[in-house]
Structures are given as C-alpha cells and as structure tokens.
Amino acid sequence: MIYYVCRDDNTPSGGRRVLYRHVDILNEAGIPASILHMNPNFRLTWFQNETAVANFQDAVITPDDYLVFPETFGPDIMRFASIMRFVGQANIIIFNQNAHYTHSGYRGDEQKTAYHLDNLKGVMVVSDHNKELLEYTFPFLTVDRVIVGIDTDLFTYSPDKEKLICYMPRRGANDIAQVIHTLKWRGALEGWQVVAIDGLSHEGVAAVMKRAAIFLASGSQEGCPMPPLEAAACGCVVIGYDGYGGRDYWKYLRPRYVNPGDILEFSLQVEGAIEYFNERGHNATIRPGISGDIS
C-alpha cells in the first residue's frame, strides 16, 4: 500500500488536491493507495472526490508499505520516520511540490535533514527547476520529476469575457495590491472589476476564470503553479510571474511575462491588456495559448 500523508486542513490548496489526485491515479492503475490523514472521518471536501482515505489511528502499516510525505512536513518527516523505524515499518518518499519550502521548519544548524534519512526511498518533484534545485542542495539524491496537470473537464475555454481581472491572493498579495492601486489611481480600471479568488471550491475557481478576461500571476517562488495554466485554459490573458517552476509550460502559454517585483512593468502589461479589451468590447476572446499575440 502507498499512503500519501495529508494534513487535516480543509482550506483549498492545490498541493493537497494533487495528493488526492495521485491516489486516484494509482488506484485506477491497479496500485493500492490511500490518503493518510491524522484523524478518523476527515477528508478534503472543498472539491468533489471519492478518493480512498485512511487515518493514522486505524491504518495498519506494514514493512512493505510506503509513506509519501509532502515537503511541508519538514523536520516532522524525521520524527515520523523514527517512529516507523522503531516498529520496523519505514519506507519513506518525499513528494516535494515546491522546493522553496524544503527549508521550512529547519533552524539551519542541523547536521541532517529528512533528505538524509537512510530509509528514504525516493524524492519526487513537479518541475525541472525544482529538480535542479534539490539535486544541487542534496548532490547524493536521485530526484524524479512527475507531471502534474489541470482538470480539463472543468477548466475549459469560455468565449464570453467580462471586464474582470482575477488573481489568487495567497501568493504575492502585496505586489498585486501595488499593481491594482497604481492602475486605479491613474484611472485605467474604469469599468473593470477586480476579483480575488480565495476560499472558493474548485468549481468556483473555474467559474470566475471563465468570466475573467485577465489573470494576474503573482507567485514568485513556485513548484509548478497550476492557476496560470488553468486561467489560460479558460481563455484568460495571463500576466505576471512564472514562479521559476512554471517555466516548464510558460513558453507554451505565450503570456505576458514580468520579472518578479517589477511593479511598473506589471502595471503597463495589465493596462495594455485592458486597452485591448476596451477596444474590442465585452466579447473579445483569447484562445488558449495565444495570449502573447495581444499587442
């Protein structure tokens, strides 16, 4: 059995949703897998799923099983591994969805990390940039990159766009605030609505993106950010940062790239897109993957 350890936190999170999706994919392929939560009767409910779920209190973990930990568990992975090793049950895999979080929870003076565990069987990442960063940090590791994707049944192209700009405030909120304030104060947002996508279900996120003409990407240190890709699939013009981890697909979107922290350029790019839509009306459309054609 492969257990994906997941925090008991029902706040919308792309990373936790990927854990659930991995378990579904493994089971569909005939490989027994389950999400492993801390407490009984807990599962993520902010998106529709029938994913297999177990909990630490009831699960019987054998020496043949694998525990897949998110990188966000940090030093806690070692504590879990120590307990499992004590009872002779310790096959550990780290699924690192954002290498920039690798250091979270560490003081910096540790001689060893979870990545030094003798019973660590493998490390997975979701982008080439993150793979290179982890291999540079831990030269003794063999790191495998896996592909993550979006729900193409949910995030689909919508031709009828409103004068609406959307973004996700969990990343780079201060940068977005500066851009929005700059454009508002110079009068460029007249007739436009700005929506922060926060606390919505997966279906709710897709609904906003299908209405929106522009999506602002503000994550500067990402594993492989999915929201820009989801927004592009819905026909939004994507403007902002690739987060480094997004470079794997960024060039195919042909969005309007901005260097992280360059508020002036960010504002100029957004205003240019606004002018495009103002000229062409509410039904101006951008086919997925050709947002770079806007001038």
Beta strands, then each sheet from edge to edge (+ up, - down):
strand 1: 2-5
strand 2: 33-37
strand 3: 53-55
strand 4: 66-70
strand 5: 92-96
strand 6: 120-125
strand 7: 143-145
strand 8: 164-167
strand 9: 193-196
strand 10: 214-217
strand 11: 237-240
strand 12: 256-257
sheet 1: 3+ 2+ 1+ 4+ 5+ 6+ 7+
sheet 2: 9+ 8+ 10+ 11+ 12+
end
